[in-house]
């Protein structure tokens, strides 16, 4: 029996997570993303903790699970409830676009194949749009 996944992508014998290089690849993407967020005047205030480390770890675990890796995220935090967890923060189109700039940098640092990059980018652009909760 396989672990419950948030989403099943492609060959059940080899998850997208495995295809892209597993945890080291996700860690690179998320590390570079948060390096950008840390200095972004629009996004940084949306992370109230002085240390971005816990947010970085949660996002890393979420992406690992989403793409077919270990289910640590759900074991620790339950269902992702992304819109609910982000509801306290005003996410407008500008915030979405800044988020995508930093995520793009993370994907570029991972040096995925064009097909893998396109699949990952498609997901994050849809997810970013889904998080928009206010006009700005």
C-alpha positions as CSV (number, residue, x, y, z in Angstrom):
1,X,0.0,0.0,0.0
2,X,1.4,3.5,-0.9
3,X,1.2,6.6,1.2
4,X,-1.7,8.9,0.8
5,X,-0.6,11.8,-1.4
6,X,-2.2,15.2,-1.9
7,X,-1.9,14.6,-5.6
8,X,-0.8,11.8,-7.8
9,X,1.2,12.9,-10.8
10,X,2.3,10.6,-13.6
11,X,3.8,7.1,-13.2
12,X,2.8,5.6,-9.8
13,X,6.0,3.8,-9.7
14,X,8.0,7.0,-9.9
15,X,6.4,10.2,-8.5
16,X,7.1,13.6,-9.9
17,X,8.9,14.2,-6.6
18,X,11.4,11.4,-7.5
19,X,11.6,12.5,-11.1
20,X,12.8,15.9,-10.1
21,X,15.4,14.7,-7.6
22,X,13.4,14.5,-4.4
23,X,14.0,16.4,-1.2
24,X,17.3,18.2,-2.3
25,X,15.5,19.7,-5.3
26,X,12.5,20.9,-3.3
27,X,14.8,22.3,-0.6
28,X,16.7,24.3,-3.2
29,X,13.5,25.7,-4.7
30,X,12.1,26.7,-1.3
31,X,15.4,28.1,0.0
32,X,15.9,30.4,-3.0
33,X,12.2,31.4,-2.8
34,X,12.5,32.4,0.9
35,X,15.8,34.3,0.2
36,X,13.8,36.5,-2.1
37,X,10.8,36.8,0.3
38,X,13.2,37.8,3.1
39,X,14.1,41.0,1.3
40,X,10.8,41.8,-0.4
41,X,9.1,44.8,1.1
42,X,5.7,43.7,0.0
43,X,5.8,40.0,1.0
44,X,8.1,40.1,4.1
45,X,5.4,41.7,6.3
46,X,3.1,38.8,5.6
47,X,5.4,36.6,7.6
48,X,5.1,38.0,11.1
49,X,7.7,35.8,12.7
50,X,11.2,37.2,12.9
51,X,12.6,33.9,11.7
52,X,11.3,32.7,8.3
53,X,12.6,29.2,9.1
54,X,9.4,27.7,10.3
55,X,7.4,29.0,7.3
56,X,10.2,27.7,5.0
57,X,10.0,24.3,6.6
58,X,6.2,24.1,6.3
59,X,6.3,25.1,2.6
60,X,9.1,22.6,1.9
61,X,7.1,19.8,3.5
62,X,3.9,20.8,1.7
63,X,5.7,20.7,-1.7
64,X,7.4,17.4,-0.9
65,X,4.1,15.8,-0.1
66,X,2.2,17.5,-2.9
67,X,4.6,16.1,-5.5
68,X,4.5,12.6,-4.2
69,X,7.1,12.5,-1.4
70,X,6.7,11.6,2.3
71,X,3.5,12.7,3.9
72,X,5.1,14.5,6.8
73,X,3.2,17.7,6.1
74,X,-0.2,16.1,6.7
75,X,1.1,14.1,9.7
76,X,2.2,17.3,11.4
77,X,-0.4,19.8,10.2
78,X,-3.4,18.0,8.8
79,X,-5.1,19.1,5.7
80,X,-3.4,22.0,4.0
81,X,-6.4,24.3,3.9
82,X,-4.4,26.8,1.9
83,X,-7.0,29.5,1.5
84,X,-7.9,29.4,5.1
85,X,-4.3,29.6,6.3
86,X,-3.6,32.6,4.0
87,X,-6.9,34.4,4.7
88,X,-5.5,36.7,7.3
89,X,-3.1,38.2,4.8
90,X,-4.3,40.6,2.0
91,X,-3.1,38.8,-1.1
92,X,-3.7,41.0,-4.2
93,X,-2.4,40.8,-7.7
94,X,0.8,42.6,-6.9
95,X,1.5,40.2,-4.0
96,X,0.7,37.2,-6.3
97,X,3.2,38.6,-8.9
98,X,5.9,39.2,-6.3
99,X,5.4,35.7,-4.9
100,X,5.8,34.3,-8.5
101,X,9.0,36.2,-9.1
102,X,10.6,34.6,-6.1
103,X,9.2,31.2,-6.9
104,X,10.5,31.5,-10.5
105,X,14.0,32.2,-9.0
106,X,13.7,29.0,-7.0
107,X,12.7,26.9,-10.0
108,X,15.5,28.4,-12.1
109,X,18.0,27.4,-9.3
110,X,16.7,23.9,-9.5
111,X,17.6,23.5,-13.2
112,X,14.7,21.1,-13.9
113,X,14.1,19.8,-17.4
114,X,11.8,22.1,-19.5
115,X,9.0,19.6,-19.1
116,X,9.4,19.4,-15.3
117,X,9.8,23.1,-15.0
118,X,6.6,23.6,-17.0
119,X,4.6,21.2,-14.9
120,X,5.8,22.8,-11.6
121,X,5.3,26.3,-12.9
122,X,1.8,25.5,-14.1
123,X,0.9,24.3,-10.6
124,X,2.4,27.3,-8.8
125,X,0.8,29.9,-11.1
126,X,-2.6,28.4,-10.5
127,X,-2.0,28.1,-6.8
128,X,-0.8,31.8,-6.6
129,X,-4.0,32.9,-8.4
130,X,-6.1,30.8,-6.0
131,X,-4.6,32.7,-3.0
132,X,-5.7,36.1,-4.3
133,X,-8.3,37.3,-1.8
134,X,-8.5,41.1,-2.2
135,X,-8.4,43.8,-4.9
136,X,-5.4,46.0,-4.7
